[in-house]
Amino acid sequence: MIMKNENNAPEIQVGIYSGEQISFTLNGVFNDSTGTFSDSGNWTAGCSGNKLFLRNDKQNLDWEQTLFLNPLNAEDSSFTLHAVTIGVNFHWQRKEDQIFKGKLKLVIEDNKVTAINVLSIEDYLISVISSEMKATSSAELLKAHAVISRSWLLAQIEKSRTLGKDSRKYKTHFSTDGEIVRWYDREDHQNYDVCADDHCQRYQGITRASTTVVVQVIEETFGEVLSYEGVICDTRYSKCCGGVTELFENVWEPVNHPYLQKVIDYPVTPEGINLNINNEEVARRWILCNPDAFCNTSDKKVLSQVLNDYDQETNDFFRWKVTYTQSKLSELVRTRTGIDFGTITDLIPLERGTSGRIKRLRIEGTKKTMIIGKELEIRKALSKTHLYSSCFFAEKTGDEKEPSFVLHGAGWGHGVGLCQIGAAVMGSKGYSYQEILMHYFRDTLLEKRY
């Protein structure tokens, strides 16, 4: 749905997916800026050298590297991208056809064609909060998510502008012979503002059914962001913090954001529990316990409102366990990292964050020992997709000939900022969206920017 009350809402560019060829359907008449193209129906886009081409059963058309296709009637038109991969590298990765409003931009990147959706940020948000969770979630949760999704996006756009003015090269990793530390942010997007998958924010156009409540939520929070000392906040979020949130700098670049600090995900500190979880022994006790927390819930009604169907395939998010034989673990890590450790003999946490998530992990093997970090690098190394979180400890069991490694863990995702399941529970308990935001983002200001 194209919102009519857009006022001064910024227009953004969202990278959907890339391929050697992309198939799409124009549901309505679309024009290019030169007047060369004016058509609807099914098309295939590809590239030959430095030129784009469009093909169907009637026409063969060539362009330079970039093509904008604009709907003649924006309200009634859309376009469908076929076989879009969603959940890239996650356990529920799959392909689906997705429908989008707005403009279609095609560019050449690395000898592939990339499809980009150009639209108003407010229309983008209608999809995001219906894709990150269900459109049937509580209104207060949806409002909170609208504000943080808008804030995060505008903060990333501003960050890209700042980086573009800085002559120094932005780094997201460092490595030595004995250590690799890498974090995964979104600065690698050169031709658009954000991508459409979980790497940025989950965006699936109008494929996920929206509701009048979602549209109303976007209108009621129109232009609202969280700010700290006049700057729009980098409002991160993940599925389940596990009871305590993590610091920004423990997951991404070494920058401290005062509003992304350690937060106990409950109104009061759980009794009888030590929360100095960066200590190894305390972390183990924390992972094995079952503390009170907003995100410690099995309420299917709340979870069904927050989690899309494929997310509900994961139901052990607060505390979890994964078991590998030594040989399977050794092969998995070799495949995922490209490093031959030989037979892995131990996984030793060297440094943990405020939520217990491991920042630096030493992997000991018969051929090689190395330290890896940060949290997503660790999660990628220890799973075919992504380990639920880096808040875990490894217990060796079985005999010496073929021991097993049992990973006992807590939480789902990086744990920084808003905890989506915790926020959903807060919404179900009657907390307002302002209270939800102030719980996770301390000392921030809710303000209208446009």
C-alpha positions in Angstrom: 0.0 0.0 0.0 1.4 3.4 -1.0 0.7 5.7 1.9 -1.1 9.0 0.9 0.2 11.1 3.8 3.9 10.9 3.0 4.8 14.6 3.5 8.5 14.8 3.7 9.2 11.1 4.2 12.6 10.1 2.7 12.8 7.7 -0.3 15.1 4.8 0.2 16.7 2.0 -2.0 16.4 -1.6 -0.8 18.5 -4.3 -2.5 16.4 -7.4 -2.8 18.6 -10.0 -4.5 21.2 -10.6 -7.2 21.7 -13.3 -9.9 23.1 -13.9 -13.3 19.6 -13.5 -14.5 16.5 -12.3 -12.7 12.9 -13.1 -13.6 10.2 -10.6 -12.8 6.6 -9.7 -13.6 5.4 -6.1 -14.0 1.9 -6.0 -12.6 0.8 -2.8 -14.4 2.5 -0.6 -16.9 6.1 0.6 -16.0 8.1 3.2 -17.9 11.8 4.1 -17.9 13.0 7.7 -17.7 13.9 7.9 -21.4 10.6 6.6 -22.8 12.3 3.6 -24.4 10.4 1.1 -22.2 6.7 1.1 -21.5 5.3 -2.3 -20.8 4.0 -4.9 -18.3 4.1 -8.7 -18.0 6.9 -11.2 -17.6 10.6 -10.3 -18.2 14.1 -11.7 -17.6 17.0 -9.3 -16.9 20.6 -10.2 -17.3 23.9 -8.6 -18.2 26.4 -8.9 -21.0 29.6 -7.2 -20.4 28.8 -3.7 -19.1 25.3 -3.7 -20.4 21.9 -4.8 -19.1 19.4 -6.6 -21.2 15.7 -7.3 -20.9 14.1 -10.3 -22.6 10.7 -11.7 -23.1 9.0 -13.7 -25.8 8.4 -10.5 -27.8 11.3 -8.1 -27.2 15.1 -7.9 -26.7 16.2 -4.6 -25.1 19.6 -3.4 -24.1 20.6 -0.7 -21.6 23.6 0.8 -19.9 24.5 -0.4 -16.4 21.4 1.0 -14.6 17.7 0.9 -15.4 14.8 2.6 -13.4 11.3 1.3 -14.1 8.6 3.5 -12.7 4.9 2.5 -12.3 2.6 4.6 -14.4 -0.1 4.2 -11.7 1.8 3.8 -8.4 -1.3 3.0 -6.3 -2.5 0.1 -8.4 0.7 -1.3 -9.8 3.3 -3.6 -8.3 6.1 -5.9 -9.5 6.9 -9.6 -8.6 10.4 -10.9 -8.3 10.6 -14.6 -8.7 12.6 -17.1 -6.7 13.9 -14.6 -4.1 16.1 -16.3 -1.5 15.1 -15.4 2.1 16.8 -16.3 5.3 20.2 -16.4 3.7 22.4 -18.9 5.5 19.8 -19.5 8.2 18.2 -22.8 9.0 15.0 -21.9 7.3 16.6 -20.5 4.1 14.2 -20.9 1.1 13.1 -19.3 -2.2 9.8 -17.6 -2.7 8.1 -15.1 -5.1 7.8 -11.6 -3.6 5.6 -8.7 -4.6 6.7 -5.0 -4.2 5.2 -1.6 -4.6 7.2 1.4 -5.8 10.0 1.5 -8.4 12.2 -1.3 -9.7 15.9 -0.4 -10.2 18.3 -2.9 -12.0 22.0 -2.5 -11.7 25.1 -4.5 -12.6 27.2 -5.7 -9.7 30.1 -8.2 -10.0 28.8 -9.5 -13.4 25.4 -10.0 -11.9 22.1 -8.2 -11.9 20.8 -6.7 -8.7 17.1 -5.9 -8.2 16.5 -2.8 -6.0 13.2 -1.5 -4.7 12.9 2.3 -4.5 10.1 3.5 -2.2 9.2 5.8 0.7 10.6 4.8 4.1 7.1 4.8 5.6 5.9 2.2 3.0 9.1 0.2 3.6 8.2 0.1 7.3 4.8 -1.3 6.7 6.5 -4.3 5.2 9.3 -4.5 7.7 7.2 -4.7 10.8 4.9 -7.3 9.0 8.0 -9.3 8.0 10.1 -9.1 11.1 7.0 -10.3 13.0 3.4 -10.9 12.3 1.1 -8.0 11.4 -1.3 -9.4 14.1 1.1 -8.5 17.0 -0.1 -6.1 19.6 -0.3 -2.5 18.5 2.2 -1.3 21.2 4.8 -3.8 20.0 4.3 -2.8 16.4 4.6 0.9 17.3 7.9 0.2 19.2 9.2 -1.8 16.2 8.2 0.9 13.8 10.2 3.5 15.7 13.3 1.3 16.0 13.2 0.1 12.4 12.9 3.8 11.2 15.6 4.9 13.6 18.0 2.1 12.6 17.6 2.8 8.9 18.1 6.5 9.1 21.1 6.0 11.4 22.6 3.7 8.8 22.0 6.1 6.0 23.7 8.9 8.0 26.6 6.6 8.9 27.1 5.7 5.2 27.3 9.5 4.4 29.8 10.0 7.2 31.9 7.1 6.0 31.8 8.4 2.5 33.4 11.7 3.6 36.1 9.9 5.6 39.2 9.2 3.7 40.2 6.4 6.0 39.0 2.9 5.0 36.3 1.5 7.2 37.4 -1.9 8.7 35.2 -4.7 9.8 37.9 -7.2 10.7 41.5 -7.7 11.7 43.6 -10.9 11.6 47.0 -12.3 12.6 48.5 -15.8 12.3 46.7 -16.8 15.5 43.5 -14.7 15.6 40.7 -13.7 13.3 38.2 -11.1 14.6 35.4 -10.1 12.2 32.1 -8.4 12.6 29.3 -8.2 10.0 27.6 -4.8 9.6 25.9 -3.3 6.5 28.6 -1.0 5.1 29.3 -3.4 2.2 26.1 -2.2 0.4 27.4 0.2 -2.2 24.5 0.6 -4.6 21.6 0.8 -2.2 20.8 1.8 1.4 20.0 -1.6 2.9 19.4 -5.2 1.9 16.1 -7.0 2.3 17.3 -9.9 4.4 18.1 -10.4 8.1 21.6 -9.0 7.5 19.8 -5.6 7.6 16.1 -5.7 8.3 13.8 -8.4 7.0 11.8 -6.8 4.1 9.5 -8.7 1.8 7.5 -6.1 0.1 3.7 -6.7 0.3 4.3 -10.5 0.2 3.5 -10.7 3.9 -0.1 -9.7 4.5 -0.4 -6.4 6.3 -3.3 -5.2 8.3 -5.2 -1.9 8.9 -3.5 -2.0 12.4 0.0 -1.9 10.8 -0.9 1.0 8.5 -2.4 2.8 11.5 0.7 2.2 13.5 2.9 3.6 10.8 0.7 6.7 10.5 0.6 7.2 14.3 4.4 7.0 14.6 5.0 8.8 11.3 8.5 10.3 11.4 9.2 9.2 15.0 12.7 8.1 16.0 14.8 7.6 19.1 17.6 10.0 19.6 20.5 10.5 22.0 22.0 13.9 22.5 20.5 15.0 19.2 21.7 12.1 17.1 19.4 9.4 15.7 20.0 6.1 17.6 21.4 3.0 16.0 18.6 0.9 17.4 19.6 -2.7 17.1 17.3 -5.6 17.9 17.4 -9.4 18.0 15.0 -12.3 18.6 15.8 -13.2 22.2 18.4 -11.7 24.5 18.3 -14.7 26.9 17.6 -12.5 29.9 20.3 -9.8 29.6 21.1 -7.6 26.6 24.6 -7.2 25.1 26.8 -4.1 24.4 27.1 -2.8 20.9 30.9 -2.9 20.9 31.0 -6.5 21.8 29.2 -7.5 18.6 30.2 -4.8 16.1 32.8 -2.0 15.8 34.6 -0.9 19.0 32.3 2.1 19.5 30.3 2.6 22.8 26.7 3.8 22.4 25.4 4.9 25.9 21.9 3.8 24.9 23.0 0.2 24.0 24.0 -1.0 27.4 23.4 -4.0 29.7 19.7 -4.3 30.4 18.1 -6.9 32.7 15.0 -8.1 30.7 12.7 -7.9 33.7 11.3 -5.2 36.0 13.5 -6.4 38.9 16.8 -8.3 39.1 16.1 -12.1 39.5 16.7 -13.1 43.1 19.7 -15.3 44.0 21.4 -15.0 40.5 24.8 -13.5 39.9 24.6 -11.3 36.8 28.3 -10.7 36.3 28.0 -13.0 33.3 31.2 -12.0 31.7 32.9 -14.2 34.3 33.3 -17.8 33.0 31.9 -19.7 36.0 29.1 -17.3 36.4 28.2 -17.6 32.7 28.0 -21.4 33.0 25.6 -21.1 35.9 23.6 -18.5 34.1 23.2 -20.6 31.0 22.1 -23.6 33.0 19.5 -21.7 35.1 16.0 -20.6 34.2 15.6 -17.0 35.4 12.6 -14.8 35.2 12.7 -12.6 32.1 10.2 -11.1 29.7 11.7 -13.3 26.9 11.5 -16.5 29.0 8.1 -17.4 27.7 6.3 -20.4 26.1 3.1 -18.5 25.6 2.1 -19.8 22.1 -0.4 -17.0 21.6 2.3 -14.3 22.1 4.9 -16.2 20.1 2.5 -16.8 17.2 1.9 -13.1 17.0 5.6 -12.3 17.0 7.1 -15.1 15.0 6.4 -15.9 11.3 5.7 -19.5 10.5 9.3 -20.3 9.6 10.6 -18.6 12.8 8.2 -20.9 14.8 10.3 -23.8 13.6 12.7 -22.7 16.4 11.0 -23.0 19.8 14.0 -23.5 22.2 15.3 -20.0 21.9 15.7 -19.0 25.6 17.8 -22.0 26.6 19.1 -24.6 24.1 21.5 -27.4 23.5 23.4 -28.7 20.4 25.5 -31.9 20.4 28.3 -32.7 17.9 30.6 -35.7 17.8 34.2 -34.7 17.8 34.6 -35.8 14.1 31.5 -33.9 13.0 32.5 -30.8 14.9 36.0 -30.9 13.4 34.6 -31.3 9.8 32.0 -28.6 10.4 34.5 -26.0 11.6 36.9 -26.9 8.8 34.2 -26.4 6.2 32.8 -23.3 7.7 36.0 -21.4 8.4 38.2 -22.9 5.6 40.8 -23.6 8.3 42.1 -27.2 9.0 42.3 -27.4 12.8 42.8 -31.2 12.5 40.8 -32.9 15.2 39.3 -30.3 17.5 40.1 -31.0 21.1 38.6 -28.0 22.9 36.5 -24.8 22.6 37.6 -22.3 25.2 35.9 -19.0 25.7 38.5 -16.2 26.3 36.2 -13.2 26.7 32.5 -12.8 27.2 30.2 -9.8 27.0 27.5 -8.5 29.5 25.0 -11.1 28.3 27.4 -14.0 28.4 27.9 -14.0 24.7 31.5 -15.0 23.7 33.5 -12.3 22.0 36.7 -14.3 21.5 36.8 -18.1 21.3 39.9 -20.3 21.2 39.5 -23.4 19.0 42.2 -26.0 19.8 43.0 -28.7 17.4 45.7 -31.3 16.7 46.9 -29.3 13.7 46.2 -25.7 14.6 44.9 -23.5 17.4 43.3 -20.1 16.7 41.2 -17.5 18.3 38.1 -16.3 16.4 35.5 -13.5 17.1 33.2 -11.6 17.2 29.9 -13.2 18.0 28.6 -13.9 14.5 31.9 -15.3 13.3 31.7 -17.7 16.2 28.1 -18.6 15.4 28.9 -19.2 11.7 31.8 -21.5 12.5 29.8 -23.8 14.8 26.7 -24.4 12.7 25.8 -25.2 9.1 23.8 -22.0 9.2 24.1 -19.9 12.4 24.3 -21.1 16.0 21.4 -19.6 17.9 23.8 -17.3 19.8 27.4 -17.1 21.0 26.2 -17.4 24.6 27.2 -21.0 25.3 29.8 -23.2 26.9 31.1 -26.6 25.6 30.8 -29.7 27.7 32.9 -32.8 26.5 31.1 -36.1 27.1 31.6 -39.7 26.1 34.7 -41.8 25.8 38.2 -40.7 24.7 38.0 -42.5 21.4 35.0 -40.5 20.1 34.0 -37.8 22.6 31.1 -35.5 21.9 30.8 -31.7 22.4 27.5 -30.6 24.0 27.0 -26.8 23.5 24.7 -25.5 26.2 23.4 -22.1 25.2 21.1 -19.1 25.9 19.3 -16.6 23.6 18.7 -16.2 19.9 20.7 -13.6 18.0 23.2 -11.0 19.0 21.3 -9.7 22.0 21.9 -6.0 21.5 19.1 -3.5 21.9 15.5 -4.5 21.8 14.6 -8.2 22.5 11.7 -8.9 20.2 10.2 -11.7 22.2 10.7 -9.8 25.4 9.1 -6.7 23.8 6.2 -8.9 22.6 5.6 -10.1 26.2 5.7 -6.6 27.4 3.1 -5.6 24.9 0.9 -8.4 26.0 1.2 -7.3 29.6 -0.1 -3.8 28.8 3.2 -1.8 28.5 3.0 1.1 26.2 5.4 1.4 23.2 7.1 4.3 24.9 7.7 2.1 28.0 9.0 -0.8 25.8 11.4 1.6 24.1 12.7 3.1 27.3 13.2 -0.3 28.8 15.6 -1.4 26.1 17.1 2.0 25.1 17.9 3.9 28.3 18.2 7.7 28.4 16.9 8.2 24.8 14.4 10.7 23.6 11.4 9.9 21.4 11.1 12.6 18.8 9.5 13.4 15.5 12.0 14.1 12.7 9.7 14.7 9.7 
